[in-house]
Amino acid sequence: MPQSDSFYLHDIPLEQAWQRFDQALESAGMNGVLGSEEVGLDESLVGRVTAAPVWALTSSPNYHSAAMDGFALHSETIRNAMPTAPVILAVGEQATYVDTGDPLPVWANCVVPIENVEPLNLLGAPAADARKPEQIRLRAALPPWSHVRPMGEDIVATQLILPSGHVLRPVDLGAAAASGHKMLRIAKKPRVAIIPTGSELVTLGSEVRRGDIIEYNSLVLAGQVHSWGGDPQRFPIIPDDLEKIRSQVQAAAEDHDLILLNAGSSAGAEDFSAQVIAELGQVLVHGVAVRPGHPVILGMVRRSSGQMIPIIGVPGYPVSAALTGEIFVEPLLACWTGRPAAQPIEIEAAITRKIASPAGDDDYIRVVVGRVGARLLAAPLARGAGVITSLVRADGLTILPRGTQGVEAGTTIRVRLYRAPAELEQTIFCIGSHDVTLDLLAQFLASGGRRLVSANVGSQGGLVALRREEAHLAGAHLLDPASGEYNLAAVRQYLAGVGVNLYGWVGREQGLMVARGNPMGVMGLADLTRPDITFVNRQRGAGTRVLLDYHLEKSGIMSDQVRGYDLEEFTHLAVAAAVASGRADCGLGIPAAAQALGLDFIPLFHEQYDLIIPVEFAASPLLGPLFDVMHNETFKRAVAALPGYDISRMGILIAETTP
């Protein structure tokens, strides 16, 4: 390509360079996830990215299991046991030995630890083998489900285990396996060709003579690509020969998604990168207004099929090469694998000495950071583009925007840290009432670069958490018996003096979840007083518990008339699991939870579930994606498809309170 036709030395701003690159990628159909594949959990999946959400196929445990070594029995048989009036049970008929993790017999509902058991033979003498006695003597009663891991204690079928776009860790593989998965759908690794060029380069282990340079940029670039989820292939060194470089680039384009052509990106007599790219495709950018790294080339080259793929001419200086990877390669691989682009934590610190900066470039300066007394300080490191050790030592980068021309000592600067994960800065804490739509919300937020962490403590607990500034938002459905309104009275009571916004989320049905076919013939709240019906309740302070108490009072039913009123669970799915496992005959909850575990549902009430967000967080960038999701039609359709939900008020600001 004639030099006059090149973009080189124009040093266009980084934003414009990316805009040109993005447009070319979109035209080539390479501006999204490149593809996915089904991969077994027993393969090397750590560091790979999920291409689809992982929902639990089964509960864990999927049966009631012993939590201790001991004897399984029914608590009713020892309800009168006391130190002075022990109870003797026949082993095999009334009790059976179980090890930790063993399933409980269907007739048992608790486990007595072996150390609390007196093993006997038929004559009442101590048994020779404590695990194989003929009788056992017990001197204390136990409540039902003591020392038992109930079905679904860890995982309940249909709950979200992992969102798409999630970078897998070892523990994630265990959770996926525990939830019934053998295979996961994973984003394909983009294949990246790394081609080092330069007649002065020698391979690792070579004898280094005067004028030789050990080629290690390809090692750094390959390591970056691998850590960012790509599949790097390092090619042999190509000397400064136009035909050989062109031939290697053309061959690499056939079976790779991205080419990193290292060195030769400047304008010297032996810098052929721009010419090769122009002959095989198109040079989009030659020169970006960043230092180090300004001679970078962005282009597209054509495969024999006609498909265009991206190529980046990476500068030869080591720091420039590494920063080119961070600036251009990492966001591209993030897009292709479906994960959020890296967003390093930023802090403020005072610069320790004056720095001059070229007025026309964004200047990337490596710094080390430390605290001296009460001040956080940043000390600049050597700035040479060839000083690779400055990146090794650096705690982070500060960027002086073009036009700055430098900073004085003591100036407060922002530092992008290398030393801490950016994910923690993108976490949204939601504490309050449980609702299955929060799992869907977590999935949609994940695609927007946010991680939703929810704690199910009940509606009242969520409002208390907001008052303590422990959460960004709370889900609530607290009915005020006096007014018939939801949440407003509770907000005024628990958040007096705190400015909050109350947003409509979903209207939903509440009713009784019963076993398929309703074998006990439960029809309504009146049946909860029957002696043959066992109920499972929500925890004190939960909106569902408040709703139940309100309607029990209206019906003239006392709580002590309901068998199982004090048997508590913290989520709708946990209540459904208790019913599905036979631990209870019915429980109050939502139809989506009943459907998830194959239960029948008897609708009783309609209620409003809202999100309460303090004003300071409602206006923060952190929660911006949350409001986007509220108005996202795809998300709304997904919620509306769940049984028993009304989305007519989703995202509507219902009320505002002032401090």
GUDRENMI-982794 format. One record per residue (C-alpha): residue in three letters; x, y, z. Coordinates in steps of 0.05 Angstrom, whole numbers, plus 5000, padded with zeros to 4 digits. Layout:
// GUDRENMI-982794
alaXYZ
...
END
This chain:
// GUDRENMI-982794
met500050005000
pro502950694982
gln504551085045
ser500051665024
asp494051195026
ser495550955097
phe492151185160
tyr498851175195
leu501151795233
his494052055235
asp493751775306
ile486251785309
pro482951775379
leu481751095410
glu474151175406
gln474451295331
ala479050705322
trp474250245358
gln468450525319
arg471750335253
phe473649655279
asp466549515306
gln463349705240
ala467949215202
leu466648665252
glu459148765247
ser459548735171
ala463248085176
gly458247795226
met463547755281
asn460648235332
gly457747705379
val458847005407
leu462346595353
gly458945945371
ser457945435426
glu459044695440
glu456744165489
val462543955533
gly462743425588
leu463743645660
asp469643165665
glu473443545612
ser477744165625
leu472344695635
val475345155687
gly476045845656
arg471045685600
val464846115592
thr457645865595
ala453745985531
ala447045845563
pro444245895634
val444945265676
trp438445085711
ala438044525763
leu435343875734
thr434643545802
ser434643725875
ser440643605920
pro440143205961
asn434342875923
tyr432242485985
his432142586061
ser439042376085
ala442342266152
ala446642846174
met450142426227
asp451941706243
gly446441426287
phe439641116288
ala433841336244
leu427041326278
his420441696283
ser420742256334
glu413842066359
thr416541416388
ile421141796437
arg417042416452
asn416442206525
ala423641996534
met427142306595
pro433542156634
thr429241856689
ala424341516642
pro428241246583
val424940936522
ile427240276492
leu426240146418
ala427039506378
val432339566324
gly429539376256
glu422339516275
gln422640196308
ala429740426291
thr435240276242
tyr442540456239
val444740966186
asp451441266167
thr452042006149
gly449142096079
asp444741476080
pro437541566058
leu432441556115
pro427340996116
val420641266091
trp417741196161
ala423341576197
asn423742326208
cys429842426252
val436642136270
val439342026340
pro446942096340
ile450341446359
glu453641776419
asn446741916449
val444541196443
glu445340626493
pro445939986451
leu442939366484
asn441838626470
leu435138296480
leu436738176554
gly438038916565
ala445538846573
pro450339286533
ala451039056461
ala457838826436
asp457339236372
ala454339936382
arg452239936309
lys448739266311
pro444739236375
glu438138886383
gln435239456423
ile436940176438
arg435440596499
leu434341346493
arg433841856549
ala431742476511
ala426442676460
leu428042976392
pro423843436348
pro422143196278
trp427643266225
ser433343326275
his440143126246
val437043046176
arg438943376111
pro432143476078
met431043396004
gly433044035968
glu437244316026
asp442744505978
ile439544545909
val432244555889
ala430444315819
thr429544885768
gln433445405806
leu438845795769
ile445645495782
leu449945905733
pro448146475685
ser450546495614
gly456846895604
his459646605670
val467046425673
leu467145735704
arg470945565768
pro472144875798
val466444965848
asp461645135791
leu463044455760
gly461144125825
ala454644515830
ala452844355758
ala454043615771
ala450243625836
ser444343935800
gly444043355750
his448243595691
lys453343175654
met454543665597
leu454644425593
arg453744885533
ile460145285530
ala462345855485
lys467345615434
lys474445865445
pro476346375391
arg482446135353
val487846665353
ala494046625309
ile500146985336
ile505447105283
pro512047415305
thr516047765251
gly523048065250
ser529847845224
glu533048045290
leu528747555330
val531346895358
thr527546335392
leu527746155465
gly534145795485
ser538046055425
glu545046335433
val544047085435
arg548947485393
arg549748235386
gly543548505351
asp539347895369
ile532847975408
ile529547385443
glu522547335417
tyr517847325477
asn512147785456
ser508547185428
leu508946855497
val505847465530
leu500447525477
ala498846785480
gly498446815555
gln493647395551
val489347045498
his489146415540
ser487246785604
trp481747155567
gly478546525541
gly481746445472
asp485645885440
pro492446165420
gln497145865368
arg504246135365
phe507246105296
pro514746065280
ile518546715273
ile517947005202
pro523847435178
asp522648115148
asp520547855081
leu514148115049
glu512447475011
lys513647015070
ile509547455118
arg503847505068
ser503846755056
gln503646605131
val498047105144
gln493946815087
ala494746105113
ala493046305184
ala486746655162
glu483746005137
asp482845685205
his483346245257
asp478446775281
leu483647315295
ile490847445274
leu495847815316
leu501548025271
asn507048245317
ala512048785298
gly513049125231
ser507249595246
ser511150245241
ala513650585177
gly520750335170
ala523750025108
glu522549325136
asp515749445167
phe511149045121
ser504948935165
ala500649485136
gln502449295065
val500848555077
ile494048725108
ala492349205052
glu494048674999
leu489948135034
gly484148565056
gln483449265085
val487149715133
leu482050055177
val486650425224
his494150535224
gly495950945285
val491851055348
ala492751645396
val495251235454
arg502151165485
pro505350675489
gly502550305428
his500650845379
pro503050495315
val497749945322
ile494249715259
leu486949485256
gly484649135194
met480848565161
val483648015116
arg479747545070
arg479546795072
ser479146385008
ser471746305023
gly470847065020
gln469647115096
met473147715127
ile476647625194
pro480148145238
ile487648245242
ile491448695290
gly498348945274
val501448935344
pro507349405358
gly513949065373
tyr515849395438
pro513848935495
val509749435536
ser506249685473
ala504748965453
ala501848785522
leu497649425526
thr495049305455
gly492648635480
glu488948965539
ile485949525497
phe483849135435
val484348385443
glu481048285511
pro474548655493
leu474248275427
leu475047595461
ala469947795514
cys464847955459
trp466347295423
thr465546865486
gly459547235514
arg462647465579
pro462948195602
ala469148565581
ala474248665637
gln472749265681
pro478549355730
ile477349665798
glu479150405799
ile481550775860
glu483951485873
ala491051635895
ala495852215897
ile501552195846
thr508352245878
arg511852645825
lys510453095765
ile509052745699
ala509453055630
ser504852765577
pro504152845501
ala498253305490
gly495352915432
asp495252205462
asp491851815517
asp497951665560
tyr498050995597
ile502651045657
arg504650445701
val504650575775
val505750235841
val500850405896
gly501750435972
arg499050766034
val503351256072
gly499851496135
ala492851696116
arg494451806042
leu494151315985
leu499951455938
ala501751245866
ala509051245845
pro510351235769
leu514750685741
ala519650705682
arg515750935621
gly519850615565
ala515650205516
gly520949655519
val521149595595
ile517148955605
thr519048945680
ser514949575690
leu508749165675
val511048605721
arg511849085779
ala505849525764
asp499949525812
gly495849885760
leu495250405706
thr493251125706
ile490951435641
leu492252165626
pro487252365571
arg489652715509
gly490053465519
thr492353385592
gln499753525580
gly501553215648
val500053285722
glu503553605781
ala506053215841
gly500553115893
thr494953125841
thr489452615854
ile489252115798
arg485051495784
val488550825780
arg486050205745
leu488349645790
tyr491448995766
arg491048685835
ala483548575848
pro477648285809
ala473048775776
glu467148315785
leu466248525858
glu465049225835
gln459149005792
thr455248635845
ile448148835863
phe445748605931
cys438348445936
ile435948256005
gly428648106021
ser422947665999
his424247085953
asp421247065883
val423146615825
thr423447205778
leu429747425814
asp433246825781
leu431047075713
leu433247775733
ala440147505751
gln440847195683
phe438847825646
leu443348265690
ala449247795676
ser448847965603
gly449348695623
gly455648595664
arg452248575732
arg451948015783
leu445747975826
val446747685895
ser440247565932
ala439047366004
asn432247096024
val430747386092
gly423447576082
ser420148236065
gln421148556133
gly428348326136
gly429648656069
leu426949326093
val431349276155
ala437349136111
leu435949756070
arg435650176133
arg442449896154
glu445250056085
glu446849326073
ala443249246006
his441949615941
leu434749385938
ala429548945971
gly423648545946
ala417348585988
his410048405988
leu407548636056
leu400048726061
asp397449276106
pro390848996135
ala388249686151
ser388849986081
gly389249376037
glu395549666004
tyr402049305994
asn408749546020
leu407350296030
ala405650246103
ala411549796116
val416250266080
arg413850846123
gln414750426185
tyr421550116173
leu424750656129
ala422351296161
gly427451836145
val430451436087
gly429151676016
val426851075974
asn423350935909
leu418150385906
tyr417650055837
gly412349575815
trp415048895798
val409948345791
gly402948175813
arg402547445831
glu397946905856
gln398846575923
gly395645915940
leu396545225969
met401544755938
val399544025944
ala401943365918
arg400043185846
gly392742965846
asn391443285914
pro391042615950
met389142946016
gly383343335985
val385844016008
met381244575982
gly382745186024
leu385245476090
ala379745126130
asp383044456114
leu389344676152
thr385644536217
arg384843806199
pro388943346244
asp391242936185
ile394143526147
thr401343766158
phe402844476135
val409644786120
asn410145536134
arg414746106114
gln419346436164
arg417046986211
gly417247666175
ala416147366105
gly410647706065
thr407547026053
arg407246906128
val404047586138
leu398947426084
leu397346756116
asp396447056185
tyr391847596157
his387247086123
leu387546606181
glu385147156227
lys379647346177
ser377446616176
gly377546556252
ile383146036251
met388246036307
ser395445876290
asp395745316341
gln390144966302
val394844896243
arg399344286248
gly406144496222
tyr405145246231
asp412045276264
leu415344866209
glu418945426170
glu422545496103
phe425746106072
thr423646065999
his417645855957
leu421845315925
ala423845035993
val416545006013
ala414944645947
ala420744155961
ala417844006030
val411143835998
ala414243445940
ser418343025987
gly412342856031
arg415143236090
ala408743646089
asp401943576056
cys401344306034
gly404444986039
leu402745696018
gly406645945957
ile406646155885
pro404645735824
ala411445775791
ala414445405851
ala408944875848
gln410044775774
ala417544725783
leu416944115827
gly410843795795
leu405643985847
asp398444185841
phe396444895859
ile390145155891
pro389645915879
leu387246325938
phe389847035937
his392747585892
glu398448025917
gln403348555894
tyr410848425897
asp414949065891
leu422249295892
ile424449825942
ile430750195922
pro434050765962
val434351395921
glu441951425924
phe442450735890
ala436750845841
ala440851405810
ser447451015809
pro450650715746
leu451050045782
leu443449965779
gly442750245709
pro442249545677
leu436849365728
phe432349915701
asp433949705630
val431649005647
met425149275678
his423249545610
asn426248985568
glu420648655528
thr424347995524
phe424947965599
lys417748155609
arg415447605562
ala419747105601
val416447315667
ala409447325637
ala410646605613
leu411246375685
pro404646155716
gly400946645760
tyr404647285743
asp402047965722
ile407248455694
ser402649055682
arg406049475736
met413249255724
gly417949845724
ile412650355745
leu414750845800
ile409250755851
ala411651195907
glu417551625929
thr419351786000
thr424052336023
pro429052316080
END
